[in-house]
Amino acid sequence: MDRLASRRLTRAMTTHTSADALTSETVLSTAAASGARGSVLLVAAVVAGLQAGTYFTWSTGVMPGLARVDDRTFVAAVQQMNIAIVNPVFIATFLGAPILAGAAAVLAGPQARPWAIAATVLAVGTLAISFAGNIPLNNALDAAGPVDRIRDLAAVRADFETLWVRLNIGRCLTSAGALACLAMAALRTR
Protein backbone atom coordinates (compact mmCIF):
# COMPACT_ATOMS: atom_id res chain seq x y z
CA MET A 1 0.00 0.00 0.00
CA ASP A 2 1.48 3.39 -0.95
CA ARG A 3 1.80 6.30 1.49
CA LEU A 4 -1.22 8.16 0.15
CA ALA A 5 -3.44 5.08 0.46
CA SER A 6 -2.07 4.47 3.95
CA ARG A 7 -2.92 8.05 4.95
CA ARG A 8 -6.43 7.71 3.55
CA LEU A 9 -6.91 4.44 5.39
CA THR A 10 -5.63 5.95 8.65
CA ARG A 11 -7.83 9.03 8.18
CA ALA A 12 -10.87 6.86 7.50
CA MET A 13 -10.17 4.77 10.58
CA THR A 14 -9.69 7.77 12.88
CA THR A 15 -12.72 9.76 11.68
CA HIS A 16 -15.10 6.91 12.49
CA THR A 17 -15.67 6.06 16.11
CA SER A 18 -17.67 2.91 15.68
CA ALA A 19 -16.51 -0.64 15.08
CA ASP A 20 -17.93 -0.25 11.58
CA ALA A 21 -15.00 2.01 10.64
CA LEU A 22 -12.93 -0.89 9.35
CA THR A 23 -15.67 -1.99 6.98
CA SER A 24 -16.62 1.46 5.72
CA GLU A 25 -16.84 2.07 2.02
CA THR A 26 -13.90 4.51 2.19
CA VAL A 27 -11.56 1.96 3.74
CA LEU A 28 -12.57 -0.77 1.31
CA SER A 29 -12.27 1.43 -1.76
CA THR A 30 -8.86 2.69 -0.63
CA ALA A 31 -7.58 -0.84 -0.07
CA ALA A 32 -9.04 -2.03 -3.38
CA ALA A 33 -7.49 0.84 -5.31
CA SER A 34 -4.12 0.16 -3.72
CA GLY A 35 -4.39 -3.55 -4.50
CA ALA A 36 -5.40 -2.93 -8.13
CA ARG A 37 -2.52 -0.49 -8.53
CA GLY A 38 -0.01 -3.02 -7.24
CA SER A 39 -1.45 -5.87 -9.26
CA VAL A 40 -1.41 -3.95 -12.53
CA LEU A 41 2.11 -2.74 -11.85
CA LEU A 42 3.29 -6.29 -11.11
CA VAL A 43 1.71 -7.74 -14.26
CA ALA A 44 3.05 -4.82 -16.34
CA ALA A 45 6.57 -5.48 -15.03
CA VAL A 46 6.35 -9.22 -15.73
CA VAL A 47 5.12 -8.65 -19.28
CA ALA A 48 7.80 -5.98 -19.86
CA GLY A 49 10.36 -8.46 -18.58
CA LEU A 50 9.15 -11.13 -20.99
CA GLN A 51 9.47 -8.70 -23.88
CA ALA A 52 12.91 -7.49 -22.77
CA GLY A 53 14.01 -11.11 -22.42
CA THR A 54 12.81 -11.93 -25.91
CA TYR A 55 14.79 -9.11 -27.53
CA PHE A 56 17.81 -9.74 -25.29
CA THR A 57 17.87 -13.41 -26.31
CA TRP A 58 17.68 -12.50 -29.99
CA SER A 59 20.48 -9.93 -29.53
CA THR A 60 22.82 -12.12 -27.50
CA GLY A 61 22.15 -15.63 -28.77
CA VAL A 62 19.89 -16.13 -31.74
CA MET A 63 21.33 -13.58 -34.18
CA PRO A 64 24.99 -14.15 -33.21
CA GLY A 65 24.39 -17.87 -33.71
CA LEU A 66 22.75 -17.32 -37.08
CA ALA A 67 25.64 -15.04 -38.09
CA ARG A 68 27.79 -18.20 -38.16
CA VAL A 69 25.69 -20.12 -40.67
CA ASP A 70 25.58 -20.04 -44.46
CA ASP A 71 23.13 -17.80 -46.35
CA ARG A 72 20.70 -20.58 -47.18
CA THR A 73 20.43 -21.73 -43.56
CA PHE A 74 20.13 -18.13 -42.33
CA VAL A 75 17.30 -17.18 -44.69
CA ALA A 76 15.41 -20.45 -44.18
CA ALA A 77 15.74 -20.29 -40.38
CA VAL A 78 14.66 -16.65 -40.07
CA GLN A 79 11.72 -17.19 -42.41
CA GLN A 80 10.52 -20.06 -40.21
CA MET A 81 11.06 -18.06 -37.00
CA ASN A 82 9.05 -15.19 -38.49
CA ILE A 83 6.15 -17.59 -38.88
CA ALA A 84 6.56 -19.18 -35.44
CA ILE A 85 6.79 -15.89 -33.51
CA VAL A 86 3.30 -14.83 -34.61
CA ASN A 87 1.50 -16.74 -31.89
CA PRO A 88 -0.99 -15.77 -29.18
CA VAL A 89 1.54 -15.74 -26.32
CA PHE A 90 4.02 -13.49 -28.11
CA ILE A 91 1.33 -11.17 -29.50
CA ALA A 92 -0.26 -10.85 -26.03
CA THR A 93 3.03 -9.74 -24.48
CA PHE A 94 4.08 -7.66 -27.51
CA LEU A 95 0.87 -5.60 -27.43
CA GLY A 96 0.25 -6.05 -23.72
CA ALA A 97 3.51 -4.45 -22.57
CA PRO A 98 2.60 -0.88 -23.58
CA ILE A 99 -1.07 -1.31 -22.67
CA LEU A 100 -0.24 -2.57 -19.19
CA ALA A 101 2.45 0.09 -18.68
CA GLY A 102 -0.15 2.69 -19.66
CA ALA A 103 -2.65 1.21 -17.20
CA ALA A 104 0.01 1.30 -14.49
CA ALA A 105 0.65 4.98 -15.31
CA VAL A 106 -3.05 5.79 -14.97
CA LEU A 107 -3.37 3.94 -11.66
CA ALA A 108 -0.02 4.95 -10.18
CA GLY A 109 0.32 7.25 -7.22
CA PRO A 110 2.04 10.60 -7.66
CA GLN A 111 5.54 9.36 -6.79
CA ALA A 112 5.35 6.33 -9.10
CA ARG A 113 3.49 7.95 -12.01
CA PRO A 114 6.50 9.58 -13.75
CA TRP A 115 8.29 6.22 -13.82
CA ALA A 116 5.21 4.44 -15.16
CA ILE A 117 4.77 7.13 -17.83
CA ALA A 118 8.41 6.70 -18.84
CA ALA A 119 7.85 2.93 -19.03
CA THR A 120 4.84 3.49 -21.27
CA VAL A 121 6.82 5.75 -23.61
CA LEU A 122 9.64 3.19 -23.82
CA ALA A 123 7.21 0.28 -24.40
CA VAL A 124 5.49 2.25 -27.17
CA GLY A 125 8.97 2.98 -28.56
CA THR A 126 9.57 -0.76 -28.76
CA LEU A 127 6.41 -1.13 -30.84
CA ALA A 128 7.40 1.81 -33.05
CA ILE A 129 10.79 0.24 -33.80
CA SER A 130 9.09 -3.07 -34.56
CA PHE A 131 6.38 -1.66 -36.84
CA ALA A 132 8.67 0.79 -38.64
CA GLY A 133 11.71 -1.45 -38.96
CA ASN A 134 11.79 -5.09 -37.91
CA ILE A 135 8.39 -6.14 -39.23
CA PRO A 136 8.90 -4.62 -42.71
CA LEU A 137 12.30 -6.34 -42.88
CA ASN A 138 10.67 -9.64 -41.85
CA ASN A 139 8.01 -9.17 -44.51
CA ALA A 140 10.63 -8.43 -47.18
CA LEU A 141 12.55 -11.55 -46.23
CA ASP A 142 9.39 -13.63 -46.46
CA ALA A 143 8.47 -12.00 -49.79
CA ALA A 144 11.79 -13.18 -51.24
CA GLY A 145 10.08 -16.55 -51.45
CA PRO A 146 11.09 -20.09 -50.62
CA VAL A 147 14.84 -20.58 -50.19
CA ASP A 148 15.00 -22.96 -53.16
CA ARG A 149 13.72 -20.21 -55.47
CA ILE A 150 15.88 -17.31 -54.29
CA ARG A 151 18.62 -16.62 -56.85
CA ASP A 152 20.91 -14.50 -54.66
CA LEU A 153 20.66 -15.63 -51.04
CA ALA A 154 23.65 -13.47 -50.05
CA ALA A 155 21.91 -10.30 -51.27
CA VAL A 156 18.64 -11.19 -49.52
CA ARG A 157 20.55 -11.82 -46.30
CA ALA A 158 22.60 -8.62 -46.64
CA ASP A 159 19.44 -6.55 -47.14
CA PHE A 160 18.04 -7.97 -43.91
CA GLU A 161 20.62 -8.93 -41.33
CA THR A 162 22.66 -5.84 -40.36
CA LEU A 163 19.74 -3.42 -40.10
CA TRP A 164 17.49 -5.96 -38.38
CA VAL A 165 20.17 -6.65 -35.74
CA ARG A 166 20.64 -2.91 -35.06
CA LEU A 167 16.90 -2.35 -34.76
CA ASN A 168 16.58 -5.33 -32.43
CA ILE A 169 19.28 -3.90 -30.16
CA GLY A 170 17.14 -0.77 -30.02
CA ARG A 171 14.13 -2.89 -29.00
CA CYS A 172 16.25 -4.61 -26.40
CA LEU A 173 17.21 -1.26 -24.89
CA THR A 174 13.71 0.26 -24.97
CA SER A 175 12.04 -2.83 -23.52
CA ALA A 176 14.70 -3.22 -20.80
CA GLY A 177 14.30 0.48 -20.06
CA ALA A 178 10.53 0.01 -19.72
CA LEU A 179 11.13 -2.84 -17.28
CA ALA A 180 13.58 -0.72 -15.25
CA CYS A 181 11.10 2.16 -15.10
CA LEU A 182 8.32 -0.15 -13.92
CA ALA A 183 10.66 -1.46 -11.22
CA MET A 184 11.32 2.12 -10.13
CA ALA A 185 7.58 2.79 -10.12
CA ALA A 186 7.10 -0.25 -7.89
CA LEU A 187 9.77 1.01 -5.51
CA ARG A 188 8.04 4.40 -5.37
CA THR A 189 4.69 2.74 -4.63
CA ARG A 190 5.73 1.52 -1.20
DAHUVEN-V236387 format. One record per backbone hydrogen bond with DSSP energy under -0.5 kcal/mol. NH is the residue of the N-H (numbers start at 1). CO is the residue of the C=O. E is the energy in kcal/mol with one decimal. If there is no record, write none. Layout:
((NH | CO | E) (NH | CO | E))
This chain:
((6 | 2 | -2.4) (7 | 3 | -2.6) (8 | 4 | -2.4) (9 | 5 | -2.6) (10 | 6 | -2.7) (11 | 7 | -2.9) (12 | 8 | -2.6) (13 | 9 | -2.1) (14 | 10 | -2.2) (15 | 11 | -1.8) (16 | 12 | -0.7) (21 | 18 | -1.5) (22 | 19 | -0.8) (23 | 20 | -1.4) (24 | 21 | -1.2) (28 | 24 | -2.2) (29 | 25 | -2.7) (30 | 26 | -2.1) (31 | 27 | -2.4) (32 | 28 | -2.6) (33 | 29 | -2.4) (34 | 30 | -2.2) (35 | 31 | -2.4) (36 | 32 | -2.8) (37 | 33 | -2.3) (38 | 34 | -2.2) (39 | 35 | -2.5) (40 | 36 | -2.7) (41 | 37 | -2.2) (42 | 38 | -2.4) (43 | 39 | -2.5) (44 | 40 | -2.7) (45 | 41 | -2.2) (46 | 42 | -2.3) (47 | 43 | -2.6) (48 | 44 | -2.5) (49 | 45 | -2.4) (50 | 46 | -2.2) (51 | 47 | -2.2) (52 | 48 | -2.8) (53 | 49 | -2.6) (54 | 50 | -1.9) (55 | 51 | -2.2) (56 | 52 | -2.5) (57 | 53 | -2.4) (58 | 54 | -2.1) (59 | 55 | -2.3) (60 | 56 | -2.6) (61 | 57 | -2.2) (62 | 57 | -2.0) (63 | 58 | -2.4) (65 | 61 | -2.0) (66 | 62 | -2.6) (67 | 63 | -1.8) (68 | 65 | -1.2) (69 | 66 | -1.5) (74 | 70 | -2.6) (75 | 71 | -2.7) (76 | 72 | -2.4) (77 | 73 | -2.7) (78 | 74 | -2.7) (79 | 75 | -2.4) (80 | 76 | -1.9) (81 | 77 | -2.5) (82 | 78 | -2.4) (83 | 79 | -1.2) (84 | 80 | -2.4) (85 | 81 | -2.5) (86 | 82 | -0.5) (86 | 83 | -0.7) (87 | 85 | -2.0) (91 | 87 | -2.7) (92 | 88 | -2.3) (93 | 89 | -1.8) (94 | 90 | -3.1) (95 | 91 | -2.6) (96 | 92 | -1.7) (97 | 93 | -2.1) (98 | 94 | -0.5) (99 | 95 | -1.2) (100 | 96 | -3.3) (101 | 97 | -2.1) (102 | 98 | -2.3) (103 | 99 | -2.2) (104 | 100 | -2.5) (105 | 101 | -2.1) (106 | 102 | -2.1) (107 | 103 | -2.2) (108 | 104 | -1.7) (112 | 109 | -0.5) (113 | 109 | -2.4) (114 | 110 | -0.6) (115 | 112 | -0.6) (116 | 112 | -2.0) (117 | 113 | -2.8) (118 | 114 | -2.2) (119 | 115 | -2.2) (120 | 116 | -2.1) (121 | 117 | -2.5) (122 | 118 | -2.4) (123 | 119 | -2.7) (124 | 120 | -2.6) (125 | 121 | -2.1) (126 | 122 | -1.9) (127 | 123 | -1.6) (128 | 124 | -2.6) (129 | 125 | -2.5) (130 | 126 | -2.1) (131 | 127 | -3.2) (132 | 128 | -2.5) (133 | 129 | -2.1) (134 | 129 | -1.3) (135 | 130 | -3.1) (137 | 133 | -1.9) (138 | 134 | -2.6) (139 | 135 | -2.8) (140 | 136 | -2.3) (141 | 137 | -2.3) (142 | 138 | -2.4) (143 | 139 | -2.4) (144 | 140 | -0.9) (144 | 141 | -0.5) (145 | 142 | -1.6) (149 | 146 | -2.0) (150 | 146 | -0.7) (150 | 147 | -1.0) (151 | 149 | -0.5) (153 | 151 | -0.5) (156 | 152 | -2.0) (157 | 153 | -2.6) (158 | 154 | -2.5) (159 | 155 | -2.3) (160 | 156 | -0.7) (160 | 157 | -1.0) (161 | 157 | -3.0) (164 | 160 | -2.3) (165 | 161 | -2.6) (166 | 162 | -2.0) (167 | 163 | -2.7) (168 | 164 | -2.5) (169 | 165 | -2.0) (170 | 166 | -1.8) (171 | 167 | -2.1) (172 | 168 | -2.5) (173 | 169 | -2.3) (174 | 170 | -2.6) (175 | 171 | -2.6) (176 | 172 | -2.1) (177 | 173 | -2.3) (178 | 174 | -2.2) (179 | 175 | -2.0) (180 | 176 | -2.5) (181 | 177 | -2.5) (182 | 178 | -2.2) (183 | 179 | -2.2) (184 | 180 | -2.3) (185 | 181 | -2.4) (186 | 182 | -2.3) (187 | 183 | -2.2) (188 | 184 | -1.9) (189 | 185 | -0.8) (189 | 186 | -0.7) (190 | 186 | -0.7))
